[in-house]
Amino acid sequence: MTPRRPPRPWVGTARPVDPSELGGPRGLTEEVLRGEEPGAPAPAGSPAFYWSLLTPERQARIQSVVDARLWSVTVVLDRLLDPHNTAAILRTAEGLGLARAHVVPNEEGDAVAHRRVTQDAHKWLDIDPHASGALAAAVLRAAGFEIWAGHLGAGARTCADLPADRPIALLFGNEHEGPSRETLAACTGTFRIPMAGFTQSFNVSVAAGIALAQVTAARRRHLGAPGDLPPQARVELRDRFTLLAARLARRMKPRR
């Protein structure tokens, strides 16, 4: 068994308890916490069954996240060296509502996120691996995306000037080398983040956070809606999130 971590000391001013948070861990209803099984028309173990066991507050939270998911904005992480940077960007991408991210591992091995940095955010994202940045760009182009690489070269647009009227992918390259020439040639163009200080560039995870926040906000303004998943994809994603929420609750035990 893995030893449990010691409790962290409370830092800061205690806040009043919200009654909506008293429905048990991860939003389970009081009936489930008491070991009761309320009658549900859905088969046990199905997404609909677990959905019926969640509190209305937790259901509303899951539905709001599904409704805000963006298919038409994504991010490509091309050979990042520091897995903490990968983890931080994935956490930011999930928090901003992206539905999918693309990762090209570096030569030293897999750059999959550290759990303590992502806070499980990578579990709520679809992550596609690619052999190279150029191949990732080709796949996204075939899906109708424009791919813009973060790069300080001449002709780079500011991230505020990137198009919001079409699907867009932002590519961030290796912390030291940036995107390769082959990858840059496969992209639609390059972008930069305006700097007002002596520092030439931001850390890649900070740069990704700034650029993705601007692009997702602009895309939502263009759509006039928080998300753009088609109806069937929303149903499938809600089912997936429901099952994952039930597993994370750690109170849902399999029937014997």
N, C-alpha and C positions, 0 to 999 in steps of 0.2 A: 504494500500500500504506500502511496505517496504521502509523506507527512504534510499536514495542513500548515499553511503559513500563519504566523502569529498575527493577531488582530492589529490593524494599524491604529495609532493614536489619533483621536479626533483633533483636527486643526481647524480653527475658525469658529464662527458663531453658529450655534445650533438653530435650525429652522423649524417652524411648526410642521407637524406631520400632516401630509395630505391624505384625507380619508380614502382617496382613490388608490393609494399605494398600499392599503392594508389588505388587499385581496390575495396575499401570498406571493411567493417568489415567482418572478416572471409573469405575473398577472393571472395565476391560477385561482379559480373560484374557491369559496369557503367549503363547498361540498367536496371538492377534490381533496383539500387539505384535511378534512375530517375522515377521508377514506371512503366517502360515499360515491356512488356512481349514478348521477342523474340520468334518467331515461333519455335516450337520443335515438332518432330514427336512423342515423348513419351507422354503418358497420364499425365495430370497434377497431381502432388502429388506423382508420381512414383520416385524411385531412379534415373532413367535415366533422368527424367525431371529436378530434382534438380541438377544433374551432369552437365547438359547443361547450367545451370545458374552460375556455378562457373568459376572463371578465370582459364586460363591454368596453372598459377603458383599454385593455390590451388589444381587443379586436380593432378598436378605432385606430390605435397606434399602428398596428400592422397594415391596415387598409390605407392609412395616410402615407406610409412609406411606399407602398406599392403604387399608389396613384402619382407619386412624385418621381418615380424612376424614369431616368432619361436613357433611351436607347441611342439617341442621335449625338451624344457627346461621350467620348471615351478617351482613355489615356494609354500611351505605349511607354513602357520603361525598358530602355535599350541598354543592356549590359551594365546596370548600376553595380558598383563595387560594394557599397555598404548596405547590408540587408536592412539596417534601421531606416535608411532612406526609402527603400522599397516599401517597408512596412508603414512608414508614416504617410507616404503618398497613397497607398491603398486605403488607409484609414480616412484620409481626406476625401478621396474619391467616393467612398461609400457614404460619408457624411454629407456630401454635396448631392447625392442622389444618382450617381452613375450606376448603370446596371452591369457594366462589364469593363474589365481592364485587360491589358495585354502585356506580357512580360517576356523579355529576351534575357535568359540567364547569361551571366558573365563567364569568362573562361575558368574561373576558380570554382565554379559549381553553381548550385541553385541559389537564387536570390529571393526565395519565398519568405514571406513576412514573419517577423518575430511576434508571437501571440501577445506578449505583454505590451508591445507598442501598438499593434492594431486593435487591441481590445476586442478581438473576435470579428473585427470588421471584414476580414477577408472571407469569413464564412457566409456573409450576406452578398458577396460579389461573385459573379462569374469571372474566372481568370483564365485567359487563353495563353498557352505558351507558344513561342515562335523560335525558329532557329536563328533568325537575324532580324535586324530592324528593317532591312529592305523587303524581306519576305512578309513581315507584319504589315508594312505599308501596302504591299501588293494585295494582300487579302482584304484590307480595309477599303482600298480603292475599288475592288471588285464588288464590295458591299455598298458602294455609293458614298463613301466618306472622302473628304479632303483631309490630308495629313499635313500638319504644320509642326515643324521641328524647332525646339528652342535652340537658338544659335545666335551668336553675336556678330556674324558676318554682315557685310554690306548688303543692303536691300531687305533686311529683316523688318517686318511690320511690328508695330507695338501690339501687345496682346489685346488691347482695347479695339484695335482695328481689324481683328479677325472676323470672318463672315459668320453671321448668326442665322442665315436663312437656309442652311443646308447642314447635313450631318458632318461633324468635325472631330478629328482625333488630334490630340496634342502629344508629341513625342519628346521625351527627355532622354538624353544620351548619357554615357559614362561621365562620372563626376570630373575626371581629369582630361579626357580626350573629346568629350562631346559626341555627337552622332558621327558615324563614319561617312566618308565621301559617297560610298555606295548607297547608304541610307538617305543622305541628303538628296541624292539624285532621284530617289524613288518618291520623295515627298512633294507635296504641292508647292510648298514654300517654307520660309523660316519666320520666326517671330522672336521678339525680345521683350523684356520688361524694363521700362524706363527707370533709370537710376538717378537719384538726386544727391547722392553722397559721393565720397571718394572710392567706396567699394565698387569693384567692377561688376560683380555678379552676386546673386543670392545663392545660398545652399540650394541644391536641387529640390529638396522636399519643400522648402519655402517657396521657391519659384513655381513649383507645381501647384501649390495651394493658392497663390495669387492668381495665376493664369486660369486655373480651372474655375475658381470662384467667379471671375469676370466672364468667362465663356458660358458657364452654365446659367448665370443670371441673364446674359444677353439672349441665350437660346430660349429660355422660358418667356422672356418678354416677347420674342418673335412668335412663339407658339401660342401665347395667351393662355397657357395652362402649365401646371406644375410638372407634368410628365407627358410621355408620348408613347408608352407601350400600347399595343393593340389589345382589345378586350380579352381575347383568349390567353395572351401572354400574361395579362394581369391575374387572371384566374389561376394559372399555373404557378405564378410567382407567389401568390397569396398562400396556396397550398404548401409550397416549399417552405415559406417562412413560418407557417403554422407548425409544421412538423419539426422544424429546427428549434422553434421556441419551446415546444413541448420537451424536446431532448435536453435543451439547456436548463430547463426548470429543475431537472434532476429529482422530480417527485413523481414522474410518470413511469411506472414500472410495468414491464410486460406481463400479460396475463399468463397464468400457468394452466 
